[in-house]
Amino acid sequence: MSEQEQIEINYLGHVYTFYKKEYHTAEDFYHISWLIAKQLPKTEEEVKKATQLATMWYNQKKYNCRYAESLQPSLSKLDSLSVDF
């Protein structure tokens, strides 16, 4: 069994460890992980929500995926967090 790729991010005093999904490219994994960390989730539930939003935001920007209009206000809040994309 091969070792799973991971990244540890220390952002504003919060340390997060993320594990790469096999379907993510290295670039996707890097950007999504940082976008999750920049949302500063504190609980497991907040991490899940931040992961969903970061993944949708990234897929929308990079791959032109479409999501429900009702999600757009939440996704657009991530625009200011993603200055490195």
Summary of the structure (lengths in Angstrom):
residues: 85
radius of gyration: 12.9
end to end distance: 32.5
largest distance: 41.6
contacts: 198
relative contact order: 0.15
helix: 54%
strand: 14%
